Amino acid sequence: MHTPPKDAARLCIYTGENDTSDGRPLYELLVEKARHAGLAGATVLRGISGFGANSRVHTLKVLRLSEDLPLVIEIIDSREKIDAFLPQVDSLMREGLVTLEPVQVIFYRHNDGHKE
C-alpha cells in the first residue's frame, strides 16, 4: 500500500572520530541523546577522507586504522522534533558543521522484532 510522502527534516552533524565531550566520543553521545529524545533514528556514517574548516585532510591510510576520520551523524524526524533537539547538539559541539534540510519520508517501517 502506497501512502503519500510525509514532510520531515534531516539533521546532518559533521564531526571527527576523535571529537569528544565529557571524555566520551561525541558521535556516541549524540546518538544516545537522540534516542533519549525520542527521535525516529540516527545513523553514523564514517568517511574515508575529508577536510573541514581548518583545511587539514583526514584520510584512511593502508598502514593505519584511523586518522581522525570524518563522521556524519544523520537524524531524520519532524522539523519540530529536530528543532527541539538542536540545543543539545549545540551544547555538545565545540567544532564541526551542522546542516538541516527538508526531506520527504516515503516510508518508515519496523517489524517489532517479528520476521515475516
MOPAC internal coordinates of N, CA, C and O (Angstrom, degrees):
PM7 1SCF
backbone

  N    0.0000 0     0.00 0     0.00 0    0    0    0
  C    1.4479 1     0.00 0     0.00 0    1    0    0
  C    1.5273 1   109.07 1     0.00 0    2    1    0
  O    1.2310 1   120.75 1   -53.88 1    3    2    1
  N    1.2986 1   116.18 1   126.12 1    3    2    1
  C    1.4623 1   121.34 1  -178.53 1    5    3    2
  C    1.5251 1   109.98 1   -94.61 1    6    5    3
  O    1.2310 1   121.00 1   -51.42 1    7    6    5
  N    1.3063 1   115.69 1   128.58 1    7    6    5
  C    1.4646 1   120.46 1   175.28 1    9    7    6
  C    1.5191 1   108.31 1  -112.30 1   10    9    7
  O    1.2310 1   120.26 1   -26.11 1   11   10    9
  N    1.3139 1   117.11 1   153.89 1   11   10    9
  C    1.4618 1   119.47 1   179.90 1   13   11   10
  C    1.5325 1   110.76 1   -64.31 1   14   13   11
  O    1.2310 1   120.13 1   -32.25 1   15   14   13
  N    1.3328 1   117.36 1   147.75 1   15   14   13
  C    1.4634 1   120.43 1   177.52 1   17   15   14
  C    1.5272 1   111.04 1   -59.14 1   18   17   15
  O    1.2310 1   121.14 1   -31.34 1   19   18   17
  N    1.3361 1   115.42 1   148.66 1   19   18   17
  C    1.4626 1   120.93 1   177.99 1   21   19   18
  C    1.5172 1   109.27 1  -110.87 1   22   21   19
  O    1.2310 1   120.98 1   -42.09 1   23   22   21
  N    1.3231 1   115.74 1   137.91 1   23   22   21
  C    1.4580 1   120.48 1   176.72 1   25   23   22
  C    1.5176 1   110.02 1   -67.98 1   26   25   23
  O    1.2310 1   121.14 1   -42.03 1   27   26   25
  N    1.3239 1   115.43 1   137.97 1   27   26   25
  C    1.4598 1   122.00 1   178.40 1   29   27   26
  C    1.5251 1   107.44 1  -151.35 1   30   29   27
  O    1.2310 1   120.79 1     5.59 1   31   30   29
  N    1.3194 1   116.10 1  -174.41 1   31   30   29
  C    1.4607 1   121.38 1   178.71 1   33   31   30
  C    1.5220 1   109.01 1  -133.60 1   34   33   31
  O    1.2310 1   121.20 1   -33.12 1   35   34   33
  N    1.3461 1   115.30 1   146.88 1   35   34   33
  C    1.4659 1   121.03 1   175.38 1   37   35   34
  C    1.5204 1   108.31 1  -114.32 1   38   37   35
  O    1.2310 1   121.48 1   -60.66 1   39   38   37
  N    1.3190 1   114.76 1   119.34 1   39   38   37
  C    1.4553 1   122.56 1   175.39 1   41   39   38
  C    1.5174 1   107.30 1   -95.68 1   42   41   39
  O    1.2310 1   120.03 1   -56.41 1   43   42   41
  N    1.3226 1   117.54 1   123.59 1   43   42   41
  C    1.4647 1   122.44 1   177.24 1   45   43   42
  C    1.5173 1   108.28 1  -116.28 1   46   45   43
  O    1.2310 1   121.04 1   -54.81 1   47   46   45
  N    1.3186 1   115.62 1   125.19 1   47   46   45
  C    1.4575 1   122.42 1  -179.31 1   49   47   46
  C    1.5240 1   106.79 1  -115.58 1   50   49   47
  O    1.2310 1   120.78 1   -63.86 1   51   50   49
  N    1.3323 1   116.12 1   116.14 1   51   50   49
  C    1.4592 1   121.95 1  -178.03 1   53   51   50
  C    1.5249 1   108.19 1  -100.76 1   54   53   51
  O    1.2310 1   121.13 1   -57.09 1   55   54   53
  N    1.3225 1   115.45 1   122.91 1   55   54   53
  C    1.4563 1   120.75 1  -176.75 1   57   55   54
  C    1.5253 1   108.42 1  -149.77 1   58   57   55
  O    1.2310 1   119.98 1    10.14 1   59   58   57
  N    1.3096 1   117.65 1  -169.86 1   59   58   57
  C    1.4617 1   121.67 1   179.16 1   61   59   58
  C    1.5112 1   111.32 1  -122.21 1   62   61   59
  O    1.2310 1   121.04 1   -21.68 1   63   62   61
  N    1.3228 1   115.62 1   158.32 1   63   62   61
  C    1.4651 1   120.77 1  -179.76 1   65   63   62
  C    1.5250 1   112.77 1   -57.75 1   66   65   63
  O    1.2310 1   120.04 1   145.61 1   67   66   65
  N    1.3151 1   117.52 1   -34.39 1   67   66   65
  C    1.4641 1   120.92 1  -175.76 1   69   67   66
  C    1.5226 1   113.58 1   -85.69 1   70   69   67
  O    1.2310 1   119.69 1   176.39 1   71   70   69
  N    1.3267 1   118.21 1    -3.61 1   71   70   69
  C    1.4643 1   120.52 1   179.95 1   73   71   70
  C    1.5231 1   109.69 1   -70.90 1   74   73   71
  O    1.2310 1   121.56 1   -45.09 1   75   74   73
  N    1.3315 1   114.62 1   134.91 1   75   74   73
  C    1.4628 1   120.41 1  -177.71 1   77   75   74
  C    1.5205 1   110.76 1  -132.22 1   78   77   75
  O    1.2310 1   121.53 1   -14.16 1   79   78   77
  N    1.3113 1   114.68 1   165.84 1   79   78   77
  C    1.4597 1   123.04 1   171.66 1   81   79   78
  C    1.5233 1   105.80 1  -146.50 1   82   81   79
  O    1.2310 1   120.57 1   -52.11 1   83   82   81
  N    1.3011 1   116.52 1   127.89 1   83   82   81
  C    1.4712 1   121.49 1  -176.99 1   85   83   82
  C    1.5259 1   111.83 1    53.80 1   86   85   83
  O    1.2310 1   120.41 1  -143.29 1   87   86   85
  N    1.3399 1   116.82 1    36.71 1   87   86   85
  C    1.4537 1   121.46 1   176.60 1   89   87   86
  C    1.5135 1   115.57 1    77.25 1   90   89   87
  O    1.2310 1   119.86 1  -175.36 1   91   90   89
  N    1.3105 1   117.87 1     4.64 1   91   90   89
  C    1.4712 1   122.10 1  -179.99 1   93   91   90
  C    1.5240 1   110.03 1  -115.36 1   94   93   91
  O    1.2310 1   120.26 1   -27.95 1   95   94   93
  N    1.3340 1   117.11 1   152.05 1   95   94   93
  C    1.4648 1   118.94 1   176.24 1   97   95   94
  C    1.5325 1   110.47 1   -57.25 1   98   97   95
  O    1.2310 1   121.23 1   -48.99 1   99   98   97
  N    1.3236 1   115.24 1   131.01 1   99   98   97
  C    1.4613 1   120.68 1  -177.19 1  101   99   98
  C    1.5250 1   111.48 1   -58.91 1  102  101   99
  O    1.2310 1   120.22 1   138.19 1  103  102  101
  N    1.3296 1   117.18 1   -41.81 1  103  102  101
  C    1.4671 1   119.10 1  -177.98 1  105  103  102
  C    1.5241 1   111.47 1   -62.15 1  106  105  103
  O    1.2310 1   119.99 1   142.91 1  107  106  105
  N    1.3430 1   117.61 1   -37.09 1  107  106  105
  C    1.4652 1   120.08 1   178.11 1  109  107  106
  C    1.5255 1   111.10 1   -65.07 1  110  109  107
  O    1.2310 1   120.87 1   136.29 1  111  110  109
  N    1.3277 1   115.94 1   -43.71 1  111  110  109
  C    1.4674 1   119.83 1   179.22 1  113  111  110
  C    1.5207 1   111.52 1   -62.31 1  114  113  111
  O    1.2310 1   120.36 1   136.75 1  115  114  113
  N    1.3296 1   116.91 1   -43.25 1  115  114  113
  C    1.4648 1   120.34 1  -178.78 1  117  115  114
  C    1.5237 1   111.53 1   -64.17 1  118  117  115
  O    1.2310 1   120.32 1   138.01 1  119  118  117
  N    1.3282 1   117.00 1   -41.99 1  119  118  117
  C    1.4662 1   120.18 1   178.45 1  121  119  118
  C    1.5264 1   109.94 1   -65.13 1  122  121  119
  O    1.2310 1   120.53 1   136.20 1  123  122  121
  N    1.3236 1   116.58 1   -43.80 1  123  122  121
  C    1.4678 1   120.80 1   179.13 1  125  123  122
  C    1.5250 1   111.55 1   -60.97 1  126  125  123
  O    1.2310 1   120.58 1   134.87 1  127  126  125
  N    1.3310 1   116.50 1   -45.13 1  127  126  125
  C    1.4657 1   120.02 1  -179.42 1  129  127  126
  C    1.5292 1   111.43 1   -68.26 1  130  129  127
  O    1.2310 1   120.10 1   144.61 1  131  130  129
  N    1.3276 1   117.41 1   -35.39 1  131  130  129
  C    1.4703 1   120.56 1   176.59 1  133  131  130
  C    1.5263 1   110.15 1   -63.45 1  134  133  131
  O    1.2310 1   120.77 1   139.40 1  135  134  133
  N    1.3210 1   116.13 1   -40.60 1  135  134  133
  C    1.4720 1   120.33 1   178.47 1  137  135  134
  C    1.5190 1   110.64 1   -64.58 1  138  137  135
  O    1.2310 1   120.73 1   133.46 1  139  138  137
  N    1.3325 1   116.21 1   -46.54 1  139  138  137
  C    1.4663 1   119.74 1   179.77 1  141  139  138
  C    1.5270 1   112.31 1   -65.56 1  142  141  139
  O    1.2310 1   120.53 1   153.85 1  143  142  141
  N    1.3363 1   116.59 1   -26.15 1  143  142  141
  C    1.4652 1   120.63 1   178.05 1  145  143  142
  C    1.5279 1   111.63 1   -79.41 1  146  145  143
  O    1.2310 1   120.40 1   175.74 1  147  146  145
  N    1.3312 1   116.84 1    -4.26 1  147  146  145
  C    1.4589 1   120.36 1   178.44 1  149  147  146
  C    1.5139 1   114.49 1    79.03 1  150  149  147
  O    1.2310 1   120.16 1  -160.11 1  151  150  149
  N    1.3325 1   117.30 1    19.89 1  151  150  149
  C    1.4592 1   119.68 1   178.90 1  153  151  150
  C    1.5275 1   110.09 1   -70.99 1  154  153  151
  O    1.2310 1   120.80 1   -24.04 1  155  154  153
  N    1.3245 1   116.07 1   155.96 1  155  154  153
  C    1.4654 1   121.58 1  -172.46 1  157  155  154
  C    1.5215 1   113.13 1   -61.33 1  158  157  155
  O    1.2310 1   119.92 1   145.53 1  159  158  157
  N    1.3160 1   117.76 1   -34.47 1  159  158  157
  C    1.4583 1   120.29 1  -179.83 1  161  159  158
  C    1.5101 1   110.94 1   173.33 1  162  161  159
  O    1.2310 1   121.04 1   -17.97 1  163  162  161
  N    1.3212 1   115.62 1   162.03 1  163  162  161
  C    1.4590 1   122.13 1   177.77 1  165  163  162
  C    1.5203 1   108.18 1  -141.06 1  166  165  163
  O    1.2310 1   120.74 1   -36.75 1  167  166  165
  N    1.3136 1   116.18 1   143.25 1  167  166  165
  C    1.4579 1   122.37 1   178.08 1  169  167  166
  C    1.5160 1   108.54 1  -131.07 1  170  169  167
  O    1.2310 1   120.61 1   -44.94 1  171  170  169
  N    1.3351 1   116.43 1   135.06 1  171  170  169
  C    1.4598 1   121.60 1   176.03 1  173  171  170
  C    1.5218 1   107.63 1  -105.28 1  174  173  171
  O    1.2310 1   120.87 1   -56.88 1  175  174  173
  N    1.3221 1   115.95 1   123.12 1  175  174  173
  C    1.4610 1   122.64 1   179.15 1  177  175  174
  C    1.5242 1   108.47 1  -109.18 1  178  177  175
  O    1.2310 1   120.68 1   -48.50 1  179  178  177
  N    1.3337 1   116.30 1   131.50 1  179  178  177
  C    1.4606 1   121.45 1  -178.97 1  181  179  178
  C    1.5199 1   108.91 1  -103.32 1  182  181  179
  O    1.2310 1   120.85 1   -56.34 1  183  182  181
  N    1.3181 1   115.97 1   123.66 1  183  182  181
  C    1.4553 1   120.79 1   179.60 1  185  183  182
  C    1.5185 1   111.70 1   -85.44 1  186  185  183
  O    1.2310 1   120.57 1   -20.22 1  187  186  185
  N    1.3223 1   116.51 1   159.78 1  187  186  185
  C    1.4600 1   120.02 1   176.77 1  189  187  186
  C    1.5218 1   111.84 1   -97.62 1  190  189  187
  O    1.2310 1   120.66 1   165.94 1  191  190  189
  N    1.3314 1   116.34 1   -14.06 1  191  190  189
  C    1.4541 1   120.67 1   177.26 1  193  191  190
  C    1.5194 1   108.65 1  -165.92 1  194  193  191
  O    1.2310 1   121.05 1   -27.81 1  195  194  193
  N    1.3267 1   115.60 1   152.19 1  195  194  193
  C    1.4556 1   119.41 1   176.77 1  197  195  194
  C    1.5114 1   111.36 1   172.81 1  198  197  195
  O    1.2310 1   120.91 1   -10.10 1  199  198  197
  N    1.3353 1   115.86 1   169.90 1  199  198  197
  C    1.4592 1   120.78 1   173.42 1  201  199  198
  C    1.5061 1   108.38 1  -145.25 1  202  201  199
  O    1.2310 1   121.33 1   -21.28 1  203  202  201
  N    1.3217 1   115.06 1   158.72 1  203  202  201
  C    1.4529 1   120.52 1  -178.05 1  205  203  202
  C    1.5072 1   111.53 1  -125.53 1  206  205  203
  O    1.2310 1   121.01 1    32.26 1  207  206  205
  N    1.3248 1   115.67 1  -147.74 1  207  206  205
  C    1.4562 1   122.29 1  -173.41 1  209  207  206
  C    1.5248 1   112.87 1   -59.23 1  210  209  207
  O    1.2310 1   119.80 1   149.09 1  211  210  209
  N    1.3336 1   117.99 1   -30.91 1  211  210  209
  C    1.4647 1   119.26 1  -179.00 1  213  211  210
  C    1.5262 1   112.73 1   -85.72 1  214  213  211
  O    1.2310 1   119.74 1   178.81 1  215  214  213
  N    1.3173 1   118.10 1    -1.19 1  215  214  213
  C    1.4707 1   125.95 1   178.00 1  217  215  214
  C    1.5259 1   113.84 1    63.59 1  218  217  215
  O    1.2310 1   119.74 1  -167.54 1  219  218  217
  N    1.3282 1   118.10 1    12.46 1  219  218  217
  C    1.4628 1   121.06 1   175.90 1  221  219  218
  C    1.5282 1   108.34 1   -82.80 1  222  221  219
  O    1.2310 1   120.60 1   -53.40 1  223  222  221
  N    1.3312 1   116.45 1   126.60 1  223  222  221
  C    1.4624 1   120.71 1  -178.89 1  225  223  222
  C    1.5215 1   109.29 1   -79.93 1  226  225  223
  O    1.2310 1   121.02 1   -48.46 1  227  226  225
  N    1.3158 1   115.65 1   131.54 1  227  226  225
  C    1.4606 1   123.38 1   174.67 1  229  227  226
  C    1.5195 1   106.08 1  -110.21 1  230  229  227
  O    1.2310 1   120.66 1   -53.08 1  231  230  229
  N    1.3236 1   116.34 1   126.92 1  231  230  229
  C    1.4588 1   118.80 1  -176.07 1  233  231  230
  C    1.5166 1   111.29 1  -144.91 1  234  233  231
  O    1.2310 1   120.79 1   -22.53 1  235  234  233
  N    1.3080 1   116.10 1   157.47 1  235  234  233
  C    1.4559 1   123.04 1   176.63 1  237  235  234
  C    1.5205 1   108.00 1   -90.70 1  238  237  235
  O    1.2310 1   120.84 1   -60.41 1  239  238  237
  N    1.3151 1   116.00 1   119.59 1  239  238  237
  C    1.4626 1   121.59 1   178.24 1  241  239  238
  C    1.5225 1   108.93 1  -101.13 1  242  241  239
  O    1.2310 1   120.29 1   -26.33 1  243  242  241
  N    1.3104 1   117.06 1   153.67 1  243  242  241
  C    1.4597 1   122.23 1  -177.50 1  245  243  242
  C    1.5254 1   111.42 1   -58.87 1  246  245  243
  O    1.2310 1   119.46 1   139.02 1  247  246  245
  N    1.3227 1   118.64 1   -40.98 1  247  246  245
  C    1.4584 1   121.50 1  -174.87 1  249  247  246
  C    1.5164 1   113.75 1   -88.40 1  250  249  247
  O    1.2310 1   119.80 1   177.36 1  251  250  249
  N    1.3122 1   117.99 1    -2.64 1  251  250  249
  C    1.4560 1   121.44 1  -178.92 1  253  251  250
  C    1.5138 1   109.37 1  -124.09 1  254  253  251
  O    1.2310 1   121.03 1   -35.10 1  255  254  253
  N    1.3212 1   115.63 1   144.90 1  255  254  253
  C    1.4601 1   119.03 1   178.90 1  257  255  254
  C    1.5206 1   111.58 1   -78.62 1  258  257  255
  O    1.2310 1   120.49 1   146.55 1  259  258  257
  N    1.3286 1   116.67 1   -33.45 1  259  258  257
  C    1.4575 1   118.27 1  -175.27 1  261  259  258
  C    1.5165 1   110.95 1  -152.74 1  262  261  259
  O    1.2310 1   120.79 1   -35.28 1  263  262  261
  N    1.2926 1   116.10 1   144.72 1  263  262  261
  C    1.4616 1   123.74 1   173.26 1  265  263  262
  C    1.5203 1   108.37 1  -129.78 1  266  265  263
  O    1.2310 1   120.07 1  -128.81 1  267  266  265
  N    1.3148 1   117.47 1    51.19 1  267  266  265
  C    1.4663 1   122.04 1  -176.26 1  269  267  266
  C    1.5228 1   109.38 1    52.10 1  270  269  267
  O    1.2310 1   121.10 1  -122.26 1  271  270  269
  N    1.3048 1   115.50 1    57.74 1  271  270  269
  C    1.4593 1   121.25 1  -174.88 1  273  271  270
  C    1.5253 1   111.86 1   -64.44 1  274  273  271
  O    1.2310 1   120.93 1   -28.71 1  275  274  273
  N    1.3393 1   115.83 1   151.29 1  275  274  273
  C    1.4603 1   119.67 1   179.20 1  277  275  274
  C    1.5263 1   111.35 1   -69.99 1  278  277  275
  O    1.2310 1   121.37 1   -36.08 1  279  278  277
  N    1.3176 1   114.99 1   143.92 1  279  278  277
  C    1.4557 1   122.52 1   176.13 1  281  279  278
  C    1.5153 1   109.08 1  -125.35 1  282  281  279
  O    1.2310 1   120.90 1   -32.51 1  283  282  281
  N    1.3237 1   115.88 1   147.49 1  283  282  281
  C    1.4582 1   122.05 1   171.22 1  285  283  282
  C    1.5194 1   106.84 1  -125.84 1  286  285  283
  O    1.2310 1   120.70 1   -55.28 1  287  286  285
  N    1.3176 1   116.26 1   124.72 1  287  286  285
  C    1.4563 1   121.51 1   174.07 1  289  287  286
  C    1.5179 1   106.16 1  -101.94 1  290  289  287
  O    1.2310 1   120.21 1   -61.75 1  291  290  289
  N    1.3317 1   117.21 1   118.25 1  291  290  289
  C    1.4630 1   121.77 1   179.26 1  293  291  290
  C    1.5154 1   109.46 1  -107.68 1  294  293  291
  O    1.2310 1   121.41 1   -48.30 1  295  294  293
  N    1.3169 1   114.90 1   131.70 1  295  294  293
  C    1.4604 1   121.68 1   178.07 1  297  295  294
  C    1.5217 1   107.03 1  -130.77 1  298  297  295
  O    1.2310 1   120.63 1   -51.51 1  299  298  297
  N    1.3250 1   116.40 1   128.49 1  299  298  297
  C    1.4655 1   120.73 1   178.75 1  301  299  298
  C    1.5161 1   109.03 1  -121.88 1  302  301  299
  O    1.2310 1   121.19 1   -51.62 1  303  302  301
  N    1.3193 1   115.33 1   128.38 1  303  302  301
  C    1.4631 1   121.96 1   176.99 1  305  303  302
  C    1.5202 1   107.08 1  -165.62 1  306  305  303
  O    1.2310 1   120.40 1     9.95 1  307  306  305
  N    1.3156 1   116.84 1  -170.05 1  307  306  305
  C    1.4666 1   119.74 1   177.82 1  309  307  306
  C    1.5271 1   109.34 1   -66.92 1  310  309  307
  O    1.2310 1   120.94 1   -25.90 1  311  310  309
  N    1.3045 1   115.81 1   154.10 1  311  310  309
  C    1.4684 1   120.56 1   179.09 1  313  311  310
  C    1.5263 1   110.39 1   -58.83 1  314  313  311
  O    1.2310 1   120.28 1   141.80 1  315  314  313
  N    1.3143 1   117.07 1   -38.20 1  315  314  313
  C    1.4678 1   121.07 1  -179.15 1  317  315  314
  C    1.5300 1   111.32 1   -62.99 1  318  317  315
  O    1.2310 1   120.40 1   135.37 1  319  318  317
  N    1.3200 1   116.84 1   -44.63 1  319  318  317
  C    1.4686 1   119.85 1   179.92 1  321  319  318
  C    1.5287 1   111.48 1   -68.00 1  322  321  319
  O    1.2310 1   120.65 1   140.72 1  323  322  321
  N    1.3242 1   116.37 1   -39.28 1  323  322  321
  C    1.4686 1   120.13 1   177.38 1  325  323  322
  C    1.5253 1   109.84 1   -63.75 1  326  325  323
  O    1.2310 1   120.19 1   134.03 1  327  326  325
  N    1.3318 1   117.24 1   -45.97 1  327  326  325
  C    1.4706 1   120.61 1   178.85 1  329  327  326
  C    1.5237 1   111.51 1   -58.36 1  330  329  327
  O    1.2310 1   120.27 1   140.64 1  331  330  329
  N    1.3220 1   117.09 1   -39.36 1  331  330  329
  C    1.4656 1   120.86 1   179.36 1  333  331  330
  C    1.5291 1   111.57 1   -68.33 1  334  333  331
  O    1.2310 1   120.05 1   153.60 1  335  334  333
  N    1.3289 1   117.51 1   -26.40 1  335  334  333
  C    1.4625 1   122.35 1  -178.68 1  337  335  334
  C    1.5289 1   112.91 1   -84.22 1  338  337  335
  O    1.2310 1   119.68 1   156.93 1  339  338  337
  N    1.3183 1   118.21 1   -23.07 1  339  338  337
  C    1.4667 1   122.06 1  -174.82 1  341  339  338
  C    1.5316 1   114.74 1   -55.38 1  342  341  339
  O    1.2310 1   118.28 1   141.51 1  343  342  341
  N    1.3355 1   120.88 1   -38.49 1  343  342  341
  C    1.4687 1   118.83 1   177.72 1  345  343  342
  C    1.5341 1   113.00 1   -60.08 1  346  345  343
  O    1.2310 1   119.80 1   147.24 1  347  346  345
  N    1.3267 1   117.99 1   -32.76 1  347  346  345
  C    1.4660 1   120.30 1   177.11 1  349  347  346
  C    1.5271 1   110.72 1   -68.02 1  350  349  347
  O    1.2310 1   120.68 1   139.90 1  351  350  349
  N    1.3249 1   116.31 1   -40.10 1  351  350  349
  C    1.4643 1   120.56 1   177.27 1  353  351  350
  C    1.5222 1   109.15 1   -62.05 1  354  353  351
  O    1.2310 1   120.46 1   132.23 1  355  354  353
  N    1.3142 1   116.72 1   -47.77 1  355  354  353
  C    1.4584 1   121.89 1  -178.62 1  357  355  354
  C    1.5257 1   111.56 1   -59.44 1  358  357  355
  O    1.2310 1   120.07 1   140.64 1  359  358  357
  N    1.3154 1   117.47 1   -39.36 1  359  358  357
  C    1.4638 1   120.42 1  -177.24 1  361  359  358
  C    1.5304 1   112.49 1   -70.77 1  362  361  359
  O    1.2310 1   119.64 1   157.47 1  363  362  361
  N    1.3275 1   118.30 1   -22.53 1  363  362  361
  C    1.4663 1   121.53 1  -177.62 1  365  363  362
  C    1.5227 1   114.11 1   -93.86 1  366  365  363
  O    1.2310 1   120.07 1   154.77 1  367  366  365
  N    1.3295 1   117.47 1   -25.23 1  367  366  365
  C    1.4657 1   120.28 1  -171.85 1  369  367  366
  C    1.5176 1   112.69 1   -94.10 1  370  369  367
  O    1.2310 1   121.35 1   -52.76 1  371  370  369
  N    1.3401 1   115.03 1   127.24 1  371  370  369
  C    1.4615 1   120.89 1   173.72 1  373  371  370
  C    1.5257 1   110.52 1   -94.85 1  374  373  371
  O    1.2310 1   120.70 1   151.32 1  375  374  373
  N    1.3256 1   116.27 1   -28.68 1  375  374  373
  C    1.4598 1   121.56 1   178.03 1  377  375  374
  C    1.5213 1   108.37 1  -151.71 1  378  377  375
  O    1.2310 1   120.91 1   -14.58 1  379  378  377
  N    1.3192 1   115.86 1   165.42 1  379  378  377
  C    1.4561 1   120.28 1  -179.41 1  381  379  378
  C    1.5136 1   110.84 1   126.54 1  382  381  379
  O    1.2310 1   120.95 1     8.26 1  383  382  381
  N    1.3003 1   115.78 1  -171.74 1  383  382  381
  C    1.4624 1   122.95 1  -178.08 1  385  383  382
  C    1.5154 1   108.35 1  -132.41 1  386  385  383
  O    1.2310 1   120.97 1   -40.87 1  387  386  385
  N    1.3181 1   115.74 1   139.13 1  387  386  385
  C    1.4637 1   121.46 1   177.18 1  389  387  386
  C    1.5222 1   107.45 1  -127.49 1  390  389  387
  O    1.2310 1   120.68 1   -50.66 1  391  390  389
  N    1.3327 1   116.31 1   129.34 1  391  390  389
  C    1.4632 1   120.67 1   176.91 1  393  391  390
  C    1.5225 1   109.53 1  -125.29 1  394  393  391
  O    1.2310 1   121.50 1   -22.08 1  395  394  393
  N    1.3087 1   114.73 1   157.92 1  395  394  393
  C    1.4587 1   121.68 1   179.24 1  397  395  394
  C    1.5202 1   107.28 1  -139.59 1  398  397  395
  O    1.2310 1   120.80 1   -49.83 1  399  398  397
  N    1.3197 1   116.07 1   130.17 1  399  398  397
  C    1.4570 1   119.33 1   179.90 1  401  399  398
  C    1.5227 1   110.43 1  -143.05 1  402  401  399
  O    1.2310 1   120.73 1   -28.80 1  403  402  401
  N    1.3200 1   116.21 1   151.20 1  403  402  401
  C    1.4663 1   119.07 1   177.31 1  405  403  402
  C    1.5244 1   110.13 1   -74.04 1  406  405  403
  O    1.2310 1   120.96 1   -36.00 1  407  406  405
  N    1.3186 1   115.78 1   144.00 1  407  406  405
  C    1.4634 1   122.42 1   174.18 1  409  407  406
  C    1.5187 1   108.31 1  -137.27 1  410  409  407
  O    1.2310 1   121.11 1   -14.74 1  411  410  409
  N    1.3070 1   115.48 1   165.26 1  411  410  409
  C    1.4595 1   120.63 1   173.53 1  413  411  410
  C    1.5192 1   107.90 1  -117.63 1  414  413  411
  O    1.2310 1   120.91 1   -54.63 1  415  414  413
  N    1.3093 1   115.86 1   125.37 1  415  414  413
  C    1.4609 1   121.55 1   179.30 1  417  415  414
  C    1.5219 1   108.27 1   -88.05 1  418  417  415
  O    1.2310 1   120.94 1   -60.57 1  419  418  417
  N    1.3131 1   115.81 1   119.43 1  419  418  417
  C    1.4609 1   121.52 1   178.92 1  421  419  418
  C    1.5241 1   109.46 1   -79.79 1  422  421  419
  O    1.2310 1   120.50 1   131.40 1  423  422  421
  N    1.3346 1   116.64 1   -48.60 1  423  422  421
  C    1.4635 1   120.81 1   170.06 1  425  423  422
  C    1.5128 1   109.57 1  -156.38 1  426  425  423
  O    1.2310 1   121.30 1   -23.67 1  427  426  425
  N    1.3164 1   115.11 1   156.33 1  427  426  425
  C    1.4638 1   123.69 1   177.13 1  429  427  426
  C    1.5143 1   105.45 1  -140.43 1  430  429  427
  O    1.2310 1   120.88 1   -71.67 1  431  430  429
  N    1.3186 1   115.93 1   108.33 1  431  430  429
  C    1.4648 1   120.11 1  -171.77 1  433  431  430
  C    1.5224 1   110.97 1  -124.69 1  434  433  431
  O    1.2310 1   121.59 1   -29.91 1  435  434  433
  N    1.2950 1   114.57 1   150.09 1  435  434  433
  C    1.4587 1   121.97 1   167.80 1  437  435  434
  C    1.5146 1   106.42 1  -147.59 1  438  437  435
  O    1.2310 1   121.07 1   -21.52 1  439  438  437
  N    1.3321 1   115.55 1   158.48 1  439  438  437
  C    1.4618 1   117.69 1  -174.44 1  441  439  438
  C    1.5224 1   112.44 1  -112.51 1  442  441  439
  O    1.2310 1   119.75 1  -164.39 1  443  442  441
  N    1.3200 1   118.08 1    15.61 1  443  442  441
  C    1.4688 1   122.08 1   179.01 1  445  443  442
  C    1.5228 1   112.32 1    53.44 1  446  445  443
  O    1.2310 1   120.47 1  -148.99 1  447  446  445
  N    1.3370 1   116.71 1    31.01 1  447  446  445
  C    1.4529 1   120.36 1   177.13 1  449  447  446
  C    1.5110 1   115.39 1    83.57 1  450  449  447
  O    1.2310 1   119.78 1  -178.14 1  451  450  449
  N    1.3144 1   118.02 1     1.86 1  451  450  449
  C    1.4693 1   121.15 1  -179.09 1  453  451  450
  C    1.5226 1   110.00 1   -99.15 1  454  453  451
  O    1.2310 1   120.86 1   -45.43 1  455  454  453
  N    1.3119 1   115.96 1   134.57 1  455  454  453
  C    1.4642 1   119.78 1   174.68 1  457  455  454
  C    1.5165 1   108.96 1   -86.34 1  458  457  455
  O    1.2310 1   121.46 1   -35.63 1  459  458  457
  N    1.3099 1   114.82 1   144.37 1  459  458  457
  C    1.4645 1   118.92 1   177.98 1  461  459  458
  C    1.4981 1   110.44 1  -111.08 1  462  461  459
  O    1.2310 1   120.10 1   180.00 1  463  462  461

